[in-house]
Amino acid sequence: MRCGRSTLVFIAGQWKENLKEMQKSQGWLRAKRPGLVAAATGLVAAAGMLAALAPGTSGASSHREAPLIAGDPQADNTDVYAFTSPDDPHSVSLVSNWIPFEEPNGGPNFYPFATNTHYNIKIDNNGDGAADIIYRWTFRNEDRRGTSTFLYDNGPVKSLNDATLLFRQHYTLQEITRYGAKTLVKDALAAPSDTGKASMPNYSALRGQAVRSLGGSGGGGGGKTFAGQADDPFFLDLRVFDLLYGGNLKETGHDTLGGYNVNTIALQVPKSALAYRGDATRNPVVGIWSTTDRKGADVKLGPVNVGGYHQVSRLGNPLVNEVVTPAGLKDSFNRLDPSKDHTVKPLVNRVLSPEVPALIQKIYGIPAPATPRKDLQEIFLTGISKNSGGPIQADLNSQLLNKDVSAGRFTPAEELRLNMAVPATAEPNRLGVIGGDLQGYPNGRRLGDDVVDIELQALEGAAQTGKIVEALAKGDGVDANDAAFGSTFPYVALPHDTSVNQAG
């Protein structure tokens, strides 16, 4: 890495300030895992340090919406899902995806997870915006191709251990808490990229072999994990960027992500493993988000060592960084810890005075709700409860509902919040809470929740009025995924093995 003296001095100065702040605010995370803490403590500092901390170009999430993500898709976490397991009501399933727009025939290297990288799912169960539990996956490669072949596999693969599978990935899963790190799974095999029907005639069997039982958890044991390729479960029409569907709502109804795959990490754990103080009855609400930490170059700047692992992507609620955050703040948002969100006024202002309703009013003449939007603050930053100070007078999914959480330590933070006490819905409504289904988004997120239509209605004030905005009731015209989800863990659909331009 090369940079001028003035740049190095600036970076070192920013790091000193950041380290002071980290010592004050990060507590056990700083002490136990110094490489875990995000470098940024504010948007200016984060933006200034991006060039020094990022390995090459990286740093965003949610289907490459931030400027720097195009150069590092392996670090791009696209979506996070959290829901009570429909086949095990005493557990919660967490699903996080990486690497957007995987064309199924993208050989010869296909789509491995990155090495020298931490893939994290984080849990805040006491409402302070900081991670109380971190589930971390790290990967290593087993590449036996050498100089003898270009093929990913040189014959039918019927087992993850078949000699015909020439490239494998192994992973280790750790659970990290204030008490230290515990290994739940060691050197497990991930499901490979699906190279096609001739090579992998029964990919479903390979997936089944890749589901592993956990070796224990903070809640007393039990659970499952999976890592491997899957169909991208996010369904939407991305032509929203063409002046909100062409300026006349004619450009709707096409699933932009249909036929594409992603890399999935999934986890199923007992509710008690996630709950504050291990008590899911008294403290059923948790906040969830995923991050990616990349290992940067080690550079010694006086007393400060700019090296180790640094957060380069982050994702909680869907579409927040994609639609709510303006372009100039996207890369910096991905370096922030949620506990710092409330301190960044430009970011909070974008929630209180969002851009989309103003655009809809300008283009379609539908009046925008009055600002400040305290309802959106509840949905994105505090969770919904009667004590959160917003206009939505309901108790749904704020950590303030946890009986052992102190209101004095509660911190507004952008997290996907789930009330684990709400039972799984027998017949889910794709519009979630707005459709009368309290198990759906924004109370967690199920694979079938139509988050584009839900958030569009929320932005237009439906959560305040309790009524659908009829003029936008059809949403983006994509109401379901292009592939059916499974009824058992890990639930995501099998990956496509047909080129996108032939996928129907």
Secondary structure, DSSP 8 states (H G I E B T S, - for coil): ----HHHHHHHHHHHHHHHHHHHHH-THHHHH-TTTS-S-SSHHHHHHHHHHHSSSS----TTT-SGGGGG-GGG-EEEEEEEE-TT-TTEEEEEEEEEEEE-TT-TTT-----SSEEEEEEEE-SSSSS-SEEEEEEEEEEE--TTT---SBSS---STT-TTB-EEEEEEEEEEETTEEEEEEEEEE-------TTT-TTHHHHHHHH-EE-S--TTSS--EEEEEEEE------GGGGTHHIIIII-S-S--TTTT-EEEEEEEEEEHHHHSGGG-TTT--EEEEEEEEEEEEEEEEETTEEEEEEEEEEEESSTTIIIIIS-HHHHHHHTTS-GGGGGG-HHHHHHHHS-HHHHHHHHHH------SS-HHHHIIIII-S-TTSSSS----SS-GGGSTT--GGG------EEEETTS---SS--TTGGGGT-TTSTTSSB-TT--HHHHHHHHHTTHHHHSS--GGGTTTTS--S-SS---SSTT-S-----S-GGG--
